Amino acid sequence: MIDADLIKVYLAAKYIVVIKEQEHRLQLGAPSTEIDTLLANENIDDAYFITPENPFSLQLNDEENKLRHIRFLITLDADDNIYFTGYGTDEHEKWGRERSYLILNADKKAMHQRAASFDQNGLLKYSLGLGAELLLMKSTSYDSAPLY
């Protein structure tokens, strides 16, 4: 079970995706015109924001995280995913930027498995017209976290 204080940190975090060199914030429960346009242009209803860094929210060194990104990108490219880079951080960026990826993919089981294979506690699901939602990992499934 994920600690309630850690869930609060995830809910309060700032999630950014970069599209055409412009940063766009993923807001929990709020749609983004830019992300909606991106999804509509690809005829996809959902995208997932996942990081391979810091498994189970335990800080790794830069070299370990770099190797995790290499492995993550190999899996993304092997499946011909469309994805955009981004990052997650706290509001004032005191704990730095955790490099992440917005993956345009409607297969939630595959995206859940991808996050689980990199030992993540959660991921964001962005749905066309609805915005982002935090999904918390369990051993074989996920739960939606309360937004407020």
N, C-alpha and C positions, 0 to 999 in steps of 0.2 A: 504494500500500500504506500502511496506517495504521501509524504508529510504535507499537512494542510498549509503550513507556512511556505513551503516550496511551491505549492499550487498558486498561492497568492502572488509570489514572485513571477511565475509564468503569466498570470493574468494581467499583471501590471507592466510587463515587459514591452519594449518597443520593437516591432518587427518591421523591417524595411526590405523591399524588393527593388532592384534596379532595372529599369526598362529604358532603353535608348539613353543611357547615361543620366537618367533622372531617377531620383529616389521617390518611392511611393510607400506610404505606411499602410500596413495591413491592420485594420482596426477590428477588434473583436465585436461582432454583431453589427458592423456597419459596412455597406458595400463601397467599393472603389470604382469610379468610372473607368479608370485606366485598366484595372485588372479585369473588370467586366468586359471591356472592349477586347482585351487580349484573349479571354476565353471565348467570347462570341466569334472572333475571327478564326479561331481554331476549331469551332463547333464542339467545344468541351464545356461541361457544366461545372467541373470541379478542378481545383489545384491544391497541392499540398506543400506546405513550407516545412522543410526538414533540415536539420543540421547533423553532420556526422561527428561533430566535436563533443568533447567532454561527456562521455557516457555516464548515464545516471546522474548527470549534473555534477560530476566530480572533475575538477580542473586537471587537464592534462597539460604537458608542456607543448611548446610550439611544434617541435619535431613530431611528436606523437599525433597531434591534431593534423599536421600536414599529411602524414601517411594515411590517416583516416579519410581525408579529402580525396587523395589519389584513388583509393579503393572505391569511395562513393561515386566519383565521377566515372570510373570504369564501369560500374554497374548501371549508371544512368545512360551512358553512351551505348552500352551493349543492348539496351532495350529501346534505343532510338527515342528517348524521351525529349520533349521540348522543355527546357528549363531556363530559369533566370537566376542570377546570383543575388544575394542579399545578406542580411545579418540580423541578429537579434541582440538586444542589449537592454540595460535598465534605462530609465528615462534620461538620466544625466550622464550615461555612458561611463560610470565609475568602474564597472567590471569589464570594460572593453567590448569589442564586437565579436560575436560568435558567428562565423561565416556559415551561411545557410543557402538553401536553394528552393525556389518556387517551381514545383514540377507540375506541368499541365498534364493531368492524368485522372480519368474518371474511375479508375479501378482502386477503390478504397482498400480492398484486401491486400493488393500488391503494395500500396503505399504504407499500409500498416506494417507489413512484413519488412519493408525496406527500413523503416524507422526502428523496428524491433531488432533487425540484424545489426544495427549500429548502436544498440543498447540505449535507446533514447526513452526518457520518461513520457514524452508526449510529442505531438506534432500539431500544426495548424491545418485545418481544412478550410479552404476558401470556396464558397459556393456562389455561382453566378447570381447576382442580384441580392444576395443575403449577407455577404461579408465573411469574415473569418470566425472560426470556432476552435477552441482548444480541445484536442482529443488527448486524453490521458491513457497511457499504455497499461495494460495488464499482461499477464503471461501469454494469453492467446486472443485477447480482444481489447477494445478500448471503450472508454466512457466519455461522454461530453462533460466538461466541467461547467459549473454554474458561472454565468457571465458576471453576475453581480452579487 
